[in-house]
Amino acid sequence: MFKELAYYDGKIGTPDEVMIPFNDRSHFFGDGVYDATIGGNHVVYLLEDHLDRFYTSANYFDIKVPMEKEELGKLLTDLLKQVEGETHFVYWQVTRGIAPRDHAYSKDMVGKLWVWIKQSKAGDPKKELKLIVRPDTRFQHGNAKTLNLLPAVAGTQEATLLGADECVLHRDGFVTECCHSNVQILKNGMLISHPDDQFILRGIAKTHMIQACRRLGITVMERPFSLEELYDADEVIVTASSKMCQHATEIEGKKVGGKDPETLSRIEKAVIQEYLDYTGKATLLD
């Protein structure tokens, strides 16, 4: 059993053991896409949804995944079973392949698959998040989960240095998403969420939270919302597959949310229950 597992193009070991060829195009161009989720009870959470998004991202940039979807799902499940623990972070990516540095690439190139699995913890719904807000300076391919993450790295680092948990991005005063999660608001009993377009990633956790809201009879409106609406929201909800559903209580040092804890609690419980049912775990937190 591994404490932490790395995989590259058929080779398995620890992250220190598995070596990546110098000419892998990820090194020069960030030429690849990825996906990630949480694992519980050695079950990859919402595996089918994440695989669908992964192959959609790869097809968007004409990157050839070296195996079919079903085979990749089995590989991820088998690798997860080789890592100690009950809750894990499961990450995988495909790069375009190996070739001497040149912006152009051969259409025959087959991608190289990477997997990284480590022990982790599920998101604690009781944790109150602190957020900062910055302009969204990313290129207009936010709907594909690419390896080009420098703006997200910069925003996350700034949030960390300021003692915050996440950075909210906006375009001309309208919220898009966070650096590595989606952000939604509750207002007057309604959930408002940015629509899935080229500016945001179609979050799997976001999608399942919206489905939970509809099951609960909570009205959902998918439209852009402004920074003013963010600050004035009854609740601010942050979603990501590795953390599921959490809420913010502070943005740029100002108190936010806390006005509709009942609806927030209903949503959180529904999201957590779906995770427990899917993985067969008895509790969220180990």
PyRosetta script that sets phi, psi and omega in degrees:
from pyrosetta import init, pose_from_sequence

init()
pose = pose_from_sequence("MFKELAYYDGKIGTPDEVMIPFNDRSHFFGDGVYDATIGGNHVVYLLEDHLDRFYTSANYFDIKVPMEKEELGKLLTDLLKQVEGETHFVYWQVTRGIAPRDHAYSKDMVGKLWVWIKQSKAGDPKKELKLIVRPDTRFQHGNAKTLNLLPAVAGTQEATLLGADECVLHRDGFVTECCHSNVQILKNGMLISHPDDQFILRGIAKTHMIQACRRLGITVMERPFSLEELYDADEVIVTASSKMCQHATEIEGKKVGGKDPETLSRIEKAVIQEYLDYTGKATLLD")
pose.set_psi(1, 141.3)
pose.set_omega(1, 178.1)
pose.set_phi(2, -95.3)
pose.set_psi(2, 147.9)
pose.set_omega(2, 167.5)
pose.set_phi(3, -81.5)
pose.set_psi(3, -30.1)
pose.set_omega(3, 178.1)
pose.set_phi(4, -152.7)
pose.set_psi(4, 131.4)
pose.set_omega(4, -172.3)
pose.set_phi(5, -118.8)
pose.set_psi(5, 140.7)
pose.set_omega(5, 173.9)
pose.set_phi(6, -127.0)
pose.set_psi(6, 145.2)
pose.set_omega(6, 179.6)
pose.set_phi(7, -137.2)
pose.set_psi(7, 136.0)
pose.set_omega(7, 173.2)
pose.set_phi(8, -144.9)
pose.set_psi(8, 116.5)
pose.set_omega(8, 171.9)
pose.set_phi(9, 50.4)
pose.set_psi(9, 44.9)
pose.set_omega(9, 176.4)
pose.set_phi(10, 95.4)
pose.set_psi(10, -12.2)
pose.set_omega(10, -179.9)
pose.set_phi(11, -96.1)
pose.set_psi(11, 135.7)
pose.set_omega(11, -178.2)
pose.set_phi(12, -122.9)
pose.set_psi(12, 139.0)
pose.set_omega(12, 177.0)
pose.set_phi(13, -176.4)
pose.set_psi(13, -159.4)
pose.set_omega(13, 172.5)
pose.set_phi(14, -86.4)
pose.set_psi(14, 164.5)
pose.set_omega(14, 177.8)
pose.set_phi(15, -58.1)
pose.set_psi(15, -26.3)
pose.set_omega(15, 178.1)
pose.set_phi(16, -78.7)
pose.set_psi(16, -21.7)
pose.set_omega(16, -175.3)
pose.set_phi(17, -91.4)
pose.set_psi(17, -34.5)
pose.set_omega(17, -174.0)
pose.set_phi(18, -82.7)
pose.set_psi(18, 121.0)
pose.set_omega(18, -177.0)
pose.set_phi(19, -102.6)
pose.set_psi(19, 143.6)
pose.set_omega(19, 179.9)
pose.set_phi(20, -108.0)
pose.set_psi(20, 129.5)
pose.set_omega(20, 179.8)
pose.set_phi(21, -58.1)
pose.set_psi(21, 143.3)
pose.set_omega(21, -177.7)
pose.set_phi(22, -56.9)
pose.set_psi(22, -37.8)
pose.set_omega(22, -174.8)
pose.set_phi(23, -88.1)
pose.set_psi(23, 11.7)
pose.set_omega(23, 171.7)
pose.set_phi(24, -61.6)
pose.set_psi(24, 128.9)
pose.set_omega(24, -172.1)
pose.set_phi(25, -64.1)
pose.set_psi(25, -15.4)
pose.set_omega(25, 175.7)
pose.set_phi(26, -62.7)
pose.set_psi(26, -31.9)
pose.set_omega(26, -177.6)
pose.set_phi(27, -67.0)
pose.set_psi(27, -35.0)
pose.set_omega(27, -176.0)
pose.set_phi(28, -95.4)
pose.set_psi(28, -35.8)
pose.set_omega(28, -169.3)
pose.set_phi(29, -124.6)
pose.set_psi(29, -3.2)
pose.set_omega(29, -170.3)
pose.set_phi(30, 59.3)
pose.set_psi(30, 35.0)
pose.set_omega(30, -169.7)
pose.set_phi(31, -84.6)
pose.set_psi(31, 81.0)
pose.set_omega(31, 179.9)
pose.set_phi(32, -176.0)
pose.set_psi(32, 175.6)
pose.set_omega(32, 178.0)
pose.set_phi(33, -134.7)
pose.set_psi(33, 163.5)
pose.set_omega(33, -176.3)
pose.set_phi(34, -147.6)
pose.set_psi(34, 171.9)
pose.set_omega(34, 169.0)
pose.set_phi(35, -151.7)
pose.set_psi(35, 166.4)
pose.set_omega(35, -176.2)
pose.set_phi(36, -161.5)
pose.set_psi(36, 152.9)
pose.set_omega(36, 177.2)
pose.set_phi(37, -158.4)
pose.set_psi(37, -175.6)
pose.set_omega(37, 177.3)
pose.set_phi(38, -100.8)
pose.set_psi(38, 153.7)
pose.set_omega(38, 174.0)
pose.set_phi(39, -120.7)
pose.set_psi(39, 136.6)
pose.set_omega(39, 177.3)
pose.set_phi(40, -131.9)
pose.set_psi(40, 133.9)
pose.set_omega(40, -178.3)
pose.set_phi(41, 58.5)
pose.set_psi(41, 30.0)
pose.set_omega(41, -177.2)
pose.set_phi(42, 60.4)
pose.set_psi(42, 31.5)
pose.set_omega(42, 172.6)
pose.set_phi(43, -115.0)
pose.set_psi(43, 127.1)
pose.set_omega(43, 178.1)
pose.set_phi(44, -75.0)
pose.set_psi(44, 115.1)
pose.set_omega(44, -172.5)
pose.set_phi(45, -69.7)
pose.set_psi(45, 129.5)
pose.set_omega(45, 179.7)
pose.set_phi(46, 52.3)
pose.set_psi(46, 44.9)
pose.set_omega(46, -175.4)
pose.set_phi(47, -55.4)
pose.set_psi(47, -46.3)
pose.set_omega(47, -175.2)
pose.set_phi(48, -62.5)
pose.set_psi(48, -41.3)
pose.set_omega(48, 179.1)
pose.set_phi(49, -63.5)
pose.set_psi(49, -43.1)
pose.set_omega(49, -178.0)
pose.set_phi(50, -69.6)
pose.set_psi(50, -37.0)
pose.set_omega(50, 176.5)
pose.set_phi(51, -65.3)
pose.set_psi(51, -41.3)
pose.set_omega(51, 178.0)
pose.set_phi(52, -58.3)
pose.set_psi(52, -46.1)
pose.set_omega(52, -179.2)
pose.set_phi(53, -67.2)
pose.set_psi(53, -38.0)
pose.set_omega(53, 179.9)
pose.set_phi(54, -61.0)
pose.set_psi(54, -48.5)
pose.set_omega(54, -179.5)
pose.set_phi(55, -69.4)
pose.set_psi(55, -32.0)
pose.set_omega(55, 175.6)
pose.set_phi(56, -64.3)
pose.set_psi(56, -44.0)
pose.set_omega(56, 178.2)
pose.set_phi(57, -62.5)
pose.set_psi(57, -43.5)
pose.set_omega(57, -179.8)
pose.set_phi(58, -63.9)
pose.set_psi(58, -44.8)
pose.set_omega(58, 180.0)
pose.set_phi(59, -63.7)
pose.set_psi(59, -34.4)
pose.set_omega(59, -179.5)
pose.set_phi(60, -57.5)
pose.set_psi(60, -35.7)
pose.set_omega(60, -178.4)
pose.set_phi(61, -109.8)
pose.set_psi(61, 17.4)
pose.set_omega(61, 175.0)
pose.set_phi(62, 59.0)
pose.set_psi(62, 39.1)
pose.set_omega(62, 176.5)
pose.set_phi(63, -100.1)
pose.set_psi(63, 130.4)
pose.set_omega(63, -175.6)
pose.set_phi(64, -93.4)
pose.set_psi(64, 110.7)
pose.set_omega(64, 174.8)
pose.set_phi(65, -69.2)
pose.set_psi(65, 133.3)
pose.set_omega(65, -171.7)
pose.set_phi(66, -75.6)
pose.set_psi(66, 4.0)
pose.set_omega(66, 176.6)
pose.set_phi(67, -150.6)
pose.set_psi(67, 161.5)
pose.set_omega(67, 179.7)
pose.set_phi(68, -74.7)
pose.set_psi(68, 163.7)
pose.set_omega(68, -173.8)
pose.set_phi(69, -57.4)
pose.set_psi(69, -46.0)
pose.set_omega(69, -177.8)
pose.set_phi(70, -63.5)
pose.set_psi(70, -40.0)
pose.set_omega(70, 179.4)
pose.set_phi(71, -65.8)
pose.set_psi(71, -40.5)
pose.set_omega(71, 178.4)
pose.set_phi(72, -65.3)
pose.set_psi(72, -41.0)
pose.set_omega(72, 177.5)
pose.set_phi(73, -59.9)
pose.set_psi(73, -41.8)
pose.set_omega(73, 177.8)
pose.set_phi(74, -66.0)
pose.set_psi(74, -40.7)
pose.set_omega(74, 179.1)
pose.set_phi(75, -61.1)
pose.set_psi(75, -47.0)
pose.set_omega(75, -179.7)
pose.set_phi(76, -61.2)
pose.set_psi(76, -41.3)
pose.set_omega(76, 179.0)
pose.set_phi(77, -65.0)
pose.set_psi(77, -43.4)
pose.set_omega(77, 179.5)
pose.set_phi(78, -65.6)
pose.set_psi(78, -40.9)
pose.set_omega(78, 179.4)
pose.set_phi(79, -66.5)
pose.set_psi(79, -39.5)
pose.set_omega(79, -179.8)
pose.set_phi(80, -60.9)
pose.set_psi(80, -36.4)
pose.set_omega(80, -179.3)
pose.set_phi(81, -67.2)
pose.set_psi(81, -14.0)
pose.set_omega(81, -178.9)
pose.set_phi(82, -92.9)
pose.set_psi(82, 3.8)
pose.set_omega(82, -176.9)
pose.set_phi(83, -112.2)
pose.set_psi(83, 132.9)
pose.set_omega(83, -179.5)
pose.set_phi(84, -63.4)
pose.set_psi(84, 153.4)
pose.set_omega(84, 174.3)
pose.set_phi(85, 108.3)
pose.set_psi(85, 175.9)
pose.set_omega(85, -177.3)
pose.set_phi(86, -111.4)
pose.set_psi(86, -25.1)
pose.set_omega(86, -179.9)
pose.set_phi(87, -129.2)
pose.set_psi(87, 135.3)
pose.set_omega(87, -172.7)
pose.set_phi(88, -139.5)
pose.set_psi(88, 158.1)
pose.set_omega(88, 166.7)
pose.set_phi(89, -97.7)
pose.set_psi(89, 123.8)
pose.set_omega(89, -177.3)
pose.set_phi(90, -116.8)
pose.set_psi(90, 117.4)
pose.set_omega(90, -174.7)
pose.set_phi(91, -126.4)
pose.set_psi(91, 138.6)
pose.set_omega(91, 173.4)
pose.set_phi(92, -145.9)
pose.set_psi(92, 151.2)
pose.set_omega(92, 179.2)
pose.set_phi(93, -147.3)
pose.set_psi(93, 159.7)
pose.set_omega(93, 172.9)
pose.set_phi(94, -128.4)
pose.set_psi(94, 130.1)
pose.set_omega(94, 173.8)
pose.set_phi(95, -101.8)
pose.set_psi(95, 162.2)
pose.set_omega(95, -173.1)
pose.set_phi(96, -62.9)
pose.set_psi(96, -29.3)
pose.set_omega(96, 178.5)
pose.set_phi(97, 141.0)
pose.set_psi(97, -163.9)
pose.set_omega(97, -175.6)
pose.set_phi(98, -113.4)
pose.set_psi(98, 127.6)
pose.set_omega(98, 178.3)
pose.set_phi(99, -167.1)
pose.set_psi(99, 154.6)
pose.set_omega(99, 174.0)
pose.set_phi(100, -56.6)
pose.set_psi(100, 148.6)
pose.set_omega(100, -173.7)
pose.set_phi(101, -59.7)
pose.set_psi(101, 118.4)
pose.set_omega(101, 176.0)
pose.set_phi(102, -162.2)
pose.set_psi(102, 132.9)
pose.set_omega(102, -178.4)
pose.set_phi(103, -58.9)
pose.set_psi(103, -40.2)
pose.set_omega(103, 177.2)
pose.set_phi(104, -74.6)
pose.set_psi(104, 155.5)
pose.set_omega(104, -177.7)
pose.set_phi(105, -138.4)
pose.set_psi(105, 157.9)
pose.set_omega(105, 177.4)
pose.set_phi(106, -75.8)
pose.set_psi(106, 135.5)
pose.set_omega(106, 179.0)
pose.set_phi(107, -67.9)
pose.set_psi(107, -16.1)
pose.set_omega(107, -179.8)
pose.set_phi(108, -87.1)
pose.set_psi(108, -4.3)
pose.set_omega(108, -175.7)
pose.set_phi(109, -65.1)
pose.set_psi(109, 134.2)
pose.set_omega(109, 177.5)
pose.set_phi(110, -106.3)
pose.set_psi(110, 135.9)
pose.set_omega(110, -174.4)
pose.set_phi(111, -68.2)
pose.set_psi(111, 163.9)
pose.set_omega(111, 177.4)
pose.set_phi(112, -111.4)
pose.set_psi(112, 127.2)
pose.set_omega(112, -175.9)
pose.set_phi(113, -93.8)
pose.set_psi(113, 134.4)
pose.set_omega(113, 175.8)
pose.set_phi(114, -119.7)
pose.set_psi(114, 145.6)
pose.set_omega(114, 172.1)
pose.set_phi(115, -138.5)
pose.set_psi(115, 141.0)
pose.set_omega(115, 176.2)
pose.set_phi(116, -137.9)
pose.set_psi(116, 126.0)
pose.set_omega(116, -179.5)
pose.set_phi(117, -131.4)
pose.set_psi(117, 129.8)
pose.set_omega(117, 178.2)
pose.set_phi(118, -140.4)
pose.set_psi(118, 159.0)
pose.set_omega(118, 175.1)
pose.set_phi(119, -65.6)
pose.set_psi(119, 142.8)
pose.set_omega(119, -177.0)
pose.set_phi(120, -152.1)
pose.set_psi(120, -170.9)
pose.set_omega(120, 176.4)
pose.set_phi(121, -132.1)
pose.set_psi(121, 150.1)
pose.set_omega(121, 175.0)
pose.set_phi(122, -72.3)
pose.set_psi(122, 159.0)
pose.set_omega(122, 178.8)
pose.set_phi(123, -67.8)
pose.set_psi(123, 132.2)
pose.set_omega(123, 178.8)
pose.set_phi(124, -82.9)
pose.set_psi(124, 113.6)
pose.set_omega(124, -177.8)
pose.set_phi(125, -65.6)
pose.set_psi(125, -16.0)
pose.set_omega(125, -179.5)
pose.set_phi(126, -83.0)
pose.set_psi(126, -13.6)
pose.set_omega(126, 179.9)
pose.set_phi(127, -69.9)
pose.set_psi(127, 131.0)
pose.set_omega(127, 179.1)
pose.set_phi(128, -96.3)
pose.set_psi(128, 117.6)
pose.set_omega(128, -174.2)
pose.set_phi(129, -84.7)
pose.set_psi(129, 147.1)
pose.set_omega(129, 170.8)
pose.set_phi(130, -110.5)
pose.set_psi(130, 132.8)
pose.set_omega(130, -175.7)
pose.set_phi(131, -121.3)
pose.set_psi(131, 156.0)
pose.set_omega(131, 166.9)
pose.set_phi(132, -120.2)
pose.set_psi(132, 169.2)
pose.set_omega(132, -177.9)
pose.set_phi(133, -128.0)
pose.set_psi(133, 132.5)
pose.set_omega(133, 178.3)
pose.set_phi(134, -142.7)
pose.set_psi(134, 157.4)
pose.set_omega(134, 176.3)
pose.set_phi(135, -62.7)
pose.set_psi(135, 146.9)
pose.set_omega(135, 178.0)
pose.set_phi(136, -86.5)
pose.set_psi(136, 103.8)
pose.set_omega(136, -176.3)
pose.set_phi(137, -103.0)
pose.set_psi(137, 12.3)
pose.set_omega(137, -179.4)
pose.set_phi(138, -73.6)
pose.set_psi(138, 161.3)
pose.set_omega(138, 176.2)
pose.set_phi(139, -73.1)
pose.set_psi(139, 170.0)
pose.set_omega(139, -170.6)
pose.set_phi(140, -89.6)
pose.set_psi(140, 54.0)
pose.set_omega(140, 172.4)
pose.set_phi(141, -132.8)
pose.set_psi(141, 37.5)
pose.set_omega(141, -177.0)
pose.set_phi(142, -63.7)
pose.set_psi(142, -18.0)
pose.set_omega(142, -178.7)
pose.set_phi(143, -78.0)
pose.set_psi(143, -12.7)
pose.set_omega(143, 176.2)
pose.set_phi(144, -106.9)
pose.set_psi(144, 136.5)
pose.set_omega(144, -174.6)
pose.set_phi(145, -87.7)
pose.set_psi(145, 75.8)
pose.set_omega(145, -174.3)
pose.set_phi(146, -88.0)
pose.set_psi(146, 169.5)
pose.set_omega(146, 178.4)
pose.set_phi(147, -82.0)
pose.set_psi(147, -1.8)
pose.set_omega(147, -178.7)
pose.set_phi(148, -81.6)
pose.set_psi(148, 86.0)
pose.set_omega(148, -168.6)
pose.set_phi(149, -116.9)
pose.set_psi(149, 16.9)
pose.set_omega(149, -177.1)
pose.set_phi(150, -57.9)
pose.set_psi(150, -44.8)
pose.set_omega(150, 176.6)
pose.set_phi(151, -61.2)
pose.set_psi(151, -37.4)
pose.set_omega(151, 177.8)
pose.set_phi(152, -67.7)
pose.set_psi(152, -37.4)
pose.set_omega(152, 176.2)
pose.set_phi(153, -62.7)
pose.set_psi(153, -45.2)
pose.set_omega(153, -178.9)
pose.set_phi(154, -63.1)
pose.set_psi(154, -44.8)
pose.set_omega(154, -179.5)
pose.set_phi(155, -65.5)
pose.set_psi(155, -41.4)
pose.set_omega(155, 179.2)
pose.set_phi(156, -65.6)
pose.set_psi(156, -41.6)
pose.set_omega(156, 179.2)
pose.set_phi(157, -63.6)
pose.set_psi(157, -41.0)
pose.set_omega(157, 178.7)
pose.set_phi(158, -64.3)
pose.set_psi(158, -41.3)
pose.set_omega(158, 177.2)
pose.set_phi(159, -61.1)
pose.set_psi(159, -43.4)
pose.set_omega(159, -179.3)
pose.set_phi(160, -61.9)
pose.set_psi(160, -45.0)
pose.set_omega(160, -179.5)
pose.set_phi(161, -64.8)
pose.set_psi(161, -26.4)
pose.set_omega(161, 179.8)
pose.set_phi(162, -93.5)
pose.set_psi(162, 5.2)
pose.set_omega(162, 177.9)
pose.set_phi(163, 77.9)
pose.set_psi(163, 21.5)
pose.set_omega(163, 179.3)
pose.set_phi(164, -103.6)
pose.set_psi(164, 166.9)
pose.set_omega(164, -176.8)
pose.set_phi(165, -97.6)
pose.set_psi(165, -23.9)
pose.set_omega(165, -174.7)
pose.set_phi(166, -160.9)
pose.set_psi(166, 159.8)
pose.set_omega(166, -178.5)
pose.set_phi(167, -118.4)
pose.set_psi(167, 120.8)
pose.set_omega(167, 177.4)
pose.set_phi(168, -84.2)
pose.set_psi(168, 132.3)
pose.set_omega(168, -179.2)
pose.set_phi(169, -104.6)
pose.set_psi(169, 148.0)
pose.set_omega(169, 178.3)
pose.set_phi(170, -142.4)
pose.set_psi(170, 152.9)
pose.set_omega(170, 173.7)
pose.set_phi(171, -118.3)
pose.set_psi(171, 114.0)
pose.set_omega(171, 178.9)
pose.set_phi(172, 53.3)
pose.set_psi(172, 40.1)
pose.set_omega(172, 175.4)
pose.set_phi(173, 87.0)
pose.set_psi(173, 1.4)
pose.set_omega(173, 177.0)
pose.set_phi(174, -111.8)
pose.set_psi(174, 128.0)
pose.set_omega(174, -175.8)
pose.set_phi(175, -66.6)
pose.set_psi(175, 135.1)
pose.set_omega(175, 173.1)
pose.set_phi(176, -102.1)
pose.set_psi(176, -75.3)
pose.set_omega(176, 179.2)
pose.set_phi(177, -157.8)
pose.set_psi(177, -169.2)
pose.set_omega(177, 175.2)
pose.set_phi(178, -101.5)
pose.set_psi(178, 178.3)
pose.set_omega(178, -176.8)
pose.set_phi(179, -64.4)
pose.set_psi(179, -34.8)
pose.set_omega(179, 176.5)
pose.set_phi(180, -144.8)
pose.set_psi(180, 37.1)
pose.set_omega(180, 176.6)
pose.set_phi(181, -164.4)
pose.set_psi(181, 172.5)
pose.set_omega(181, 173.2)
pose.set_phi(182, -102.7)
pose.set_psi(182, 155.1)
pose.set_omega(182, 179.2)
pose.set_phi(183, -130.1)
pose.set_psi(183, 134.4)
pose.set_omega(183, 179.8)
pose.set_phi(184, -131.3)
pose.set_psi(184, 166.3)
pose.set_omega(184, 177.7)
pose.set_phi(185, -130.0)
pose.set_psi(185, 151.8)
pose.set_omega(185, 169.2)
pose.set_phi(186, -106.2)
pose.set_psi(186, 132.7)
pose.set_omega(186, 177.3)
pose.set_phi(187, -146.5)
pose.set_psi(187, 122.7)
pose.set_omega(187, 179.1)
pose.set_phi(188, 52.8)
pose.set_psi(188, 41.2)
pose.set_omega(188, 177.4)
pose.set_phi(189, 78.8)
pose.set_psi(189, 3.4)
pose.set_omega(189, -178.2)
pose.set_phi(190, -110.4)
pose.set_psi(190, 138.9)
pose.set_omega(190, 173.6)
pose.set_phi(191, -91.0)
pose.set_psi(191, 128.0)
pose.set_omega(191, 178.1)
pose.set_phi(192, -115.8)
pose.set_psi(192, 126.6)
pose.set_omega(192, -174.7)
pose.set_phi(193, -138.0)
pose.set_psi(193, 139.5)
pose.set_omega(193, 177.9)
pose.set_phi(194, -60.2)
pose.set_psi(194, 135.3)
pose.set_omega(194, 179.4)
pose.set_phi(195, -66.4)
pose.set_psi(195, 157.1)
pose.set_omega(195, 177.0)
pose.set_phi(196, -76.4)
pose.set_psi(196, 105.5)
pose.set_omega(196, 177.6)
pose.set_phi(197, -138.1)
pose.set_psi(197, -163.1)
pose.set_omega(197, -175.8)
pose.set_phi(198, -73.0)
pose.set_psi(198, -9.2)
pose.set_omega(198, -175.9)
pose.set_phi(199, -93.0)
pose.set_psi(199, -14.3)
pose.set_omega(199, -178.8)
pose.set_phi(200, -135.2)
pose.set_psi(200, 158.7)
pose.set_omega(200, 173.4)
pose.set_phi(201, -81.5)
pose.set_psi(201, 139.0)
pose.set_omega(201, 176.0)
pose.set_phi(202, -72.6)
pose.set_psi(202, 89.7)
pose.set_omega(202, -175.8)
pose.set_phi(203, -65.1)
pose.set_psi(203, 130.0)
pose.set_omega(203, 177.7)
pose.set_phi(204, -67.9)
pose.set_psi(204, -44.1)
pose.set_omega(204, 178.1)
pose.set_phi(205, -63.7)
pose.set_psi(205, -39.1)
pose.set_omega(205, 176.6)
pose.set_phi(206, -60.5)
pose.set_psi(206, -46.0)
pose.set_omega(206, -178.8)
pose.set_phi(207, -61.9)
pose.set_psi(207, -43.8)
pose.set_omega(207, -178.5)
pose.set_phi(208, -72.5)
pose.set_psi(208, -29.9)
pose.set_omega(208, 174.9)
pose.set_phi(209, -67.5)
pose.set_psi(209, -40.4)
pose.set_omega(209, 177.2)
pose.set_phi(210, -61.9)
pose.set_psi(210, -42.2)
pose.set_omega(210, 177.3)
pose.set_phi(211, -61.9)
pose.set_psi(211, -39.2)
pose.set_omega(211, 178.1)
pose.set_phi(212, -63.4)
pose.set_psi(212, -41.1)
pose.set_omega(212, 178.5)
pose.set_phi(213, -60.4)
pose.set_psi(213, -42.6)
pose.set_omega(213, -179.3)
pose.set_phi(214, -66.7)
pose.set_psi(214, -36.5)
pose.set_omega(214, 176.4)
pose.set_phi(215, -65.3)
pose.set_psi(215, -32.7)
pose.set_omega(215, -178.4)
pose.set_phi(216, -83.6)
pose.set_psi(216, -4.1)
pose.set_omega(216, -178.7)
pose.set_phi(217, 80.8)
pose.set_psi(217, 18.4)
pose.set_omega(217, 178.5)
pose.set_phi(218, -89.5)
pose.set_psi(218, 125.5)
pose.set_omega(218, -179.6)
pose.set_phi(219, -64.9)
pose.set_psi(219, 136.1)
pose.set_omega(219, 179.0)
pose.set_phi(220, -119.0)
pose.set_psi(220, 130.1)
pose.set_omega(220, 174.7)
pose.set_phi(221, -122.7)
pose.set_psi(221, 119.5)
pose.set_omega(221, 179.0)
pose.set_phi(222, -98.9)
pose.set_psi(222, 101.1)
pose.set_omega(222, 179.8)
pose.set_phi(223, -155.3)
pose.set_psi(223, 156.5)
pose.set_omega(223, 174.2)
pose.set_phi(224, -62.4)
pose.set_psi(224, 144.1)
pose.set_omega(224, 174.9)
pose.set_phi(225, -129.3)
pose.set_psi(225, 152.7)
pose.set_omega(225, -170.9)
pose.set_phi(226, -87.8)
pose.set_psi(226, 167.8)
pose.set_omega(226, 174.5)
pose.set_phi(227, -61.6)
pose.set_psi(227, -35.9)
pose.set_omega(227, 177.8)
pose.set_phi(228, -61.3)
pose.set_psi(228, -42.2)
pose.set_omega(228, 177.7)
pose.set_phi(229, -66.3)
pose.set_psi(229, -35.2)
pose.set_omega(229, 178.1)
pose.set_phi(230, -60.9)
pose.set_psi(230, -48.6)
pose.set_omega(230, -178.6)
pose.set_phi(231, -67.7)
pose.set_psi(231, -28.6)
pose.set_omega(231, -175.4)
pose.set_phi(232, -95.0)
pose.set_psi(232, 2.3)
pose.set_omega(232, -174.7)
pose.set_phi(233, -64.1)
pose.set_psi(233, 151.4)
pose.set_omega(233, 173.7)
pose.set_phi(234, -69.3)
pose.set_psi(234, -37.7)
pose.set_omega(234, 174.8)
pose.set_phi(235, -146.9)
pose.set_psi(235, 148.5)
pose.set_omega(235, 175.9)
pose.set_phi(236, -116.7)
pose.set_psi(236, 120.4)
pose.set_omega(236, -173.8)
pose.set_phi(237, -113.8)
pose.set_psi(237, 130.0)
pose.set_omega(237, 179.1)
pose.set_phi(238, -113.9)
pose.set_psi(238, 128.1)
pose.set_omega(238, -177.3)
pose.set_phi(239, -124.9)
pose.set_psi(239, 142.6)
pose.set_omega(239, 174.0)
pose.set_phi(240, -159.0)
pose.set_psi(240, 149.8)
pose.set_omega(240, -175.7)
pose.set_phi(241, -61.1)
pose.set_psi(241, -35.1)
pose.set_omega(241, -178.0)
pose.set_phi(242, -79.6)
pose.set_psi(242, -19.6)
pose.set_omega(242, -178.3)
pose.set_phi(243, -119.6)
pose.set_psi(243, -9.0)
pose.set_omega(243, 179.0)
pose.set_phi(244, 63.3)
pose.set_psi(244, -102.2)
pose.set_omega(244, -170.2)
pose.set_phi(245, -134.2)
pose.set_psi(245, 114.3)
pose.set_omega(245, 178.5)
pose.set_phi(246, -131.0)
pose.set_psi(246, 170.0)
pose.set_omega(246, -178.3)
pose.set_phi(247, -129.8)
pose.set_psi(247, 150.4)
pose.set_omega(247, 179.8)
pose.set_phi(248, -100.6)
pose.set_psi(248, 144.2)
pose.set_omega(248, 177.0)
pose.set_phi(249, -120.1)
pose.set_psi(249, -3.3)
pose.set_omega(249, -178.3)
pose.set_phi(250, -150.0)
pose.set_psi(250, 132.5)
pose.set_omega(250, 174.5)
pose.set_phi(251, -131.4)
pose.set_psi(251, 123.0)
pose.set_omega(251, -178.4)
pose.set_phi(252, 51.8)
pose.set_psi(252, 39.6)
pose.set_omega(252, 177.1)
pose.set_phi(253, 80.3)
pose.set_psi(253, -1.6)
pose.set_omega(253, -179.7)
pose.set_phi(254, -102.9)
pose.set_psi(254, 138.6)
pose.set_omega(254, 178.5)
pose.set_phi(255, -67.7)
pose.set_psi(255, 135.9)
pose.set_omega(255, 177.2)
pose.set_phi(256, -136.1)
pose.set_psi(256, 163.4)
pose.set_omega(256, 174.8)
pose.set_phi(257, 68.4)
pose.set_psi(257, -159.1)
pose.set_omega(257, -180.0)
pose.set_phi(258, 78.4)
pose.set_psi(258, 11.3)
pose.set_omega(258, -175.4)
pose.set_phi(259, -103.0)
pose.set_psi(259, -12.0)
pose.set_omega(259, -179.9)
pose.set_phi(260, -142.6)
pose.set_psi(260, 60.1)
pose.set_omega(260, -177.0)
pose.set_phi(261, -64.3)
pose.set_psi(261, -26.8)
pose.set_omega(261, -178.9)
pose.set_phi(262, -66.5)
pose.set_psi(262, -49.4)
pose.set_omega(262, 179.0)
pose.set_phi(263, -65.4)
pose.set_psi(263, -40.8)
pose.set_omega(263, 177.8)
pose.set_phi(264, -58.0)
pose.set_psi(264, -45.6)
pose.set_omega(264, -179.1)
pose.set_phi(265, -63.9)
pose.set_psi(265, -38.5)
pose.set_omega(265, 178.4)
pose.set_phi(266, -62.3)
pose.set_psi(266, -42.2)
pose.set_omega(266, 179.9)
pose.set_phi(267, -66.7)
pose.set_psi(267, -47.1)
pose.set_omega(267, -179.2)
pose.set_phi(268, -58.9)
pose.set_psi(268, -44.6)
pose.set_omega(268, -178.9)
pose.set_phi(269, -64.4)
pose.set_psi(269, -38.5)
pose.set_omega(269, 179.4)
pose.set_phi(270, -66.5)
pose.set_psi(270, -41.3)
pose.set_omega(270, 179.4)
pose.set_phi(271, -65.2)
pose.set_psi(271, -44.8)
pose.set_omega(271, 179.7)
pose.set_phi(272, -63.6)
pose.set_psi(272, -41.9)
pose.set_omega(272, -178.8)
pose.set_phi(273, -63.6)
pose.set_psi(273, -37.3)
pose.set_omega(273, 177.6)
pose.set_phi(274, -61.8)
pose.set_psi(274, -41.9)
pose.set_omega(274, 177.7)
pose.set_phi(275, -62.0)
pose.set_psi(275, -46.2)
pose.set_omega(275, -179.0)
pose.set_phi(276, -64.0)
pose.set_psi(276, -41.3)
pose.set_omega(276, 179.2)
pose.set_phi(277, -65.6)
pose.set_psi(277, -40.0)
pose.set_omega(277, -176.1)
pose.set_phi(278, -69.3)
pose.set_psi(278, -42.6)
pose.set_omega(278, -174.6)
pose.set_phi(279, -93.0)
pose.set_psi(279, -16.4)
pose.set_omega(279, -176.7)
pose.set_phi(280, 77.3)
pose.set_psi(280, 13.5)
pose.set_omega(280, 177.6)
pose.set_phi(281, -77.1)
pose.set_psi(281, 151.8)
pose.set_omega(281, -179.8)
pose.set_phi(282, -85.9)
pose.set_psi(282, -31.6)
pose.set_omega(282, -178.7)
pose.set_phi(283, -136.7)
pose.set_psi(283, 158.5)
pose.set_omega(283, 179.1)
pose.set_phi(284, -72.0)
pose.set_psi(284, -49.1)
pose.set_omega(284, -175.2)
pose.set_phi(285, -101.2)
pose.set_psi(285, 131.1)
pose.set_omega(285, 179.6)
pose.set_phi(286, -67.9)
pose.dump_pdb("model.pdb")
